[in-house]
Amino acid sequence: MDKKRSIVAAAILVFKEKGIDKTKISDIVKEAGIAQGTFYLYFPSKLSLMPAIAEVMVEKTLAIVEDTVKEDVSIPIKLEQLVEAIFKVTHDYREVQALIYSGLASTEHLKEWETVYAPIYSWVHELLKSARNEAVVRSSINPETTAKLIIGLVESAAEQVYLYDSNQEEQAGKQKKEVIEFLYHALGIIR
């Protein structure tokens, strides 16, 4: 693992343990096993780590999506698998997700969110282009814009269950079902 990734991995661990406010850069570099000066070669502050942490989560999300969504199934099934994958990521990494949101919201780095999310948006965009070309979804969708809306909807639905709701497992199934129904209707998918 390169030094930048080591710093990010260490920061995730320390932020989860101590919280963002109580974490010092010295805590992060100790965990990473590097000199404090090395930290500053990559990041000017602890909060400047947030986009890098978000990038790691987007990479994990995309890997789980690509692993979960099968090539040999119909577009509607791919959408269901996409919803399942994003719910899984949110469940498995809920502490990191909460960390990212609180860290990004408290910094000027929030504006970098769309750039960080570009790979996942691109993946969904390509799925929607294929669906439109195959006449599986309504022809009037804009794949680029709709990709962002889908990711926003699915992530928000998963976050409502895993970050804010105390009755998680029971609510997760209901939430996924409603999201899928909503997507089918919004995209004009006939079942």
Secondary structure as a PSIPRED ss2 file (coil, helix, strand):
# PSIPRED VFORMAT (PSIPRED V4.0)

   1 M C   1.000  0.000  0.000
   2 D C   1.000  0.000  0.000
   3 K H   0.000  1.000  0.000
   4 K H   0.000  1.000  0.000
   5 R H   0.000  1.000  0.000
   6 S H   0.000  1.000  0.000
   7 I H   0.000  1.000  0.000
   8 V H   0.000  1.000  0.000
   9 A H   0.000  1.000  0.000
  10 A H   0.000  1.000  0.000
  11 A H   0.000  1.000  0.000
  12 I H   0.000  1.000  0.000
  13 L H   0.000  1.000  0.000
  14 V H   0.000  1.000  0.000
  15 F H   0.000  1.000  0.000
  16 K H   0.000  1.000  0.000
  17 E H   0.000  1.000  0.000
  18 K H   0.000  1.000  0.000
  19 G C   1.000  0.000  0.000
  20 I C   1.000  0.000  0.000
  21 D C   1.000  0.000  0.000
  22 K C   1.000  0.000  0.000
  23 T C   1.000  0.000  0.000
  24 K C   1.000  0.000  0.000
  25 I H   0.000  1.000  0.000
  26 S H   0.000  1.000  0.000
  27 D H   0.000  1.000  0.000
  28 I H   0.000  1.000  0.000
  29 V H   0.000  1.000  0.000
  30 K H   0.000  1.000  0.000
  31 E H   0.000  1.000  0.000
  32 A H   0.000  1.000  0.000
  33 G C   1.000  0.000  0.000
  34 I C   1.000  0.000  0.000
  35 A C   1.000  0.000  0.000
  36 Q H   0.000  1.000  0.000
  37 G H   0.000  1.000  0.000
  38 T H   0.000  1.000  0.000
  39 F H   0.000  1.000  0.000
  40 Y H   0.000  1.000  0.000
  41 L H   0.000  1.000  0.000
  42 Y H   0.000  1.000  0.000
  43 F C   1.000  0.000  0.000
  44 P C   1.000  0.000  0.000
  45 S C   1.000  0.000  0.000
  46 K C   1.000  0.000  0.000
  47 L H   0.000  1.000  0.000
  48 S H   0.000  1.000  0.000
  49 L H   0.000  1.000  0.000
  50 M H   0.000  1.000  0.000
  51 P H   0.000  1.000  0.000
  52 A H   0.000  1.000  0.000
  53 I H   0.000  1.000  0.000
  54 A H   0.000  1.000  0.000
  55 E H   0.000  1.000  0.000
  56 V H   0.000  1.000  0.000
  57 M H   0.000  1.000  0.000
  58 V H   0.000  1.000  0.000
  59 E H   0.000  1.000  0.000
  60 K H   0.000  1.000  0.000
  61 T H   0.000  1.000  0.000
  62 L H   0.000  1.000  0.000
  63 A H   0.000  1.000  0.000
  64 I H   0.000  1.000  0.000
  65 V H   0.000  1.000  0.000
  66 E H   0.000  1.000  0.000
  67 D H   0.000  1.000  0.000
  68 T H   0.000  1.000  0.000
  69 V C   1.000  0.000  0.000
  70 K C   1.000  0.000  0.000
  71 E C   1.000  0.000  0.000
  72 D C   1.000  0.000  0.000
  73 V C   1.000  0.000  0.000
  74 S C   1.000  0.000  0.000
  75 I H   0.000  1.000  0.000
  76 P H   0.000  1.000  0.000
  77 I H   0.000  1.000  0.000
  78 K H   0.000  1.000  0.000
  79 L H   0.000  1.000  0.000
  80 E H   0.000  1.000  0.000
  81 Q H   0.000  1.000  0.000
  82 L H   0.000  1.000  0.000
  83 V H   0.000  1.000  0.000
  84 E H   0.000  1.000  0.000
  85 A H   0.000  1.000  0.000
  86 I H   0.000  1.000  0.000
  87 F H   0.000  1.000  0.000
  88 K H   0.000  1.000  0.000
  89 V H   0.000  1.000  0.000
  90 T H   0.000  1.000  0.000
  91 H H   0.000  1.000  0.000
  92 D H   0.000  1.000  0.000
  93 Y C   1.000  0.000  0.000
  94 R H   0.000  1.000  0.000
  95 E H   0.000  1.000  0.000
  96 V H   0.000  1.000  0.000
  97 Q H   0.000  1.000  0.000
  98 A H   0.000  1.000  0.000
  99 L H   0.000  1.000  0.000
 100 I H   0.000  1.000  0.000
 101 Y H   0.000  1.000  0.000
 102 S H   0.000  1.000  0.000
 103 G H   0.000  1.000  0.000
 104 L H   0.000  1.000  0.000
 105 A H   0.000  1.000  0.000
 106 S C   1.000  0.000  0.000
 107 T C   1.000  0.000  0.000
 108 E H   0.000  1.000  0.000
 109 H H   0.000  1.000  0.000
 110 L H   0.000  1.000  0.000
 111 K H   0.000  1.000  0.000
 112 E H   0.000  1.000  0.000
 113 W H   0.000  1.000  0.000
 114 E H   0.000  1.000  0.000
 115 T H   0.000  1.000  0.000
 116 V H   0.000  1.000  0.000
 117 Y C   1.000  0.000  0.000
 118 A H   0.000  1.000  0.000
 119 P H   0.000  1.000  0.000
 120 I H   0.000  1.000  0.000
 121 Y H   0.000  1.000  0.000
 122 S H   0.000  1.000  0.000
 123 W H   0.000  1.000  0.000
 124 V H   0.000  1.000  0.000
 125 H H   0.000  1.000  0.000
 126 E H   0.000  1.000  0.000
 127 L H   0.000  1.000  0.000
 128 L H   0.000  1.000  0.000
 129 K H   0.000  1.000  0.000
 130 S H   0.000  1.000  0.000
 131 A H   0.000  1.000  0.000
 132 R H   0.000  1.000  0.000
 133 N H   0.000  1.000  0.000
 134 E C   1.000  0.000  0.000
 135 A C   1.000  0.000  0.000
 136 V C   1.000  0.000  0.000
 137 V C   1.000  0.000  0.000
 138 R C   1.000  0.000  0.000
 139 S C   1.000  0.000  0.000
 140 S C   1.000  0.000  0.000
 141 I C   1.000  0.000  0.000
 142 N C   1.000  0.000  0.000
 143 P H   0.000  1.000  0.000
 144 E H   0.000  1.000  0.000
 145 T H   0.000  1.000  0.000
 146 T H   0.000  1.000  0.000
 147 A H   0.000  1.000  0.000
 148 K H   0.000  1.000  0.000
 149 L H   0.000  1.000  0.000
 150 I H   0.000  1.000  0.000
 151 I H   0.000  1.000  0.000
 152 G H   0.000  1.000  0.000
 153 L H   0.000  1.000  0.000
 154 V H   0.000  1.000  0.000
 155 E H   0.000  1.000  0.000
 156 S H   0.000  1.000  0.000
 157 A H   0.000  1.000  0.000
 158 A H   0.000  1.000  0.000
 159 E H   0.000  1.000  0.000
 160 Q H   0.000  1.000  0.000
 161 V H   0.000  1.000  0.000
 162 Y H   0.000  1.000  0.000
 163 L H   0.000  1.000  0.000
 164 Y H   0.000  1.000  0.000
 165 D C   1.000  0.000  0.000
 166 S C   1.000  0.000  0.000
 167 N C   1.000  0.000  0.000
 168 Q H   0.000  1.000  0.000
 169 E H   0.000  1.000  0.000
 170 E H   0.000  1.000  0.000
 171 Q H   0.000  1.000  0.000
 172 A H   0.000  1.000  0.000
 173 G H   0.000  1.000  0.000
 174 K H   0.000  1.000  0.000
 175 Q H   0.000  1.000  0.000
 176 K H   0.000  1.000  0.000
 177 K H   0.000  1.000  0.000
 178 E H   0.000  1.000  0.000
 179 V H   0.000  1.000  0.000
 180 I H   0.000  1.000  0.000
 181 E H   0.000  1.000  0.000
 182 F H   0.000  1.000  0.000
 183 L H   0.000  1.000  0.000
 184 Y H   0.000  1.000  0.000
 185 H H   0.000  1.000  0.000
 186 A H   0.000  1.000  0.000
 187 L H   0.000  1.000  0.000
 188 G C   1.000  0.000  0.000
 189 I C   1.000  0.000  0.000
 190 I C   1.000  0.000  0.000
 191 R C   1.000  0.000  0.000
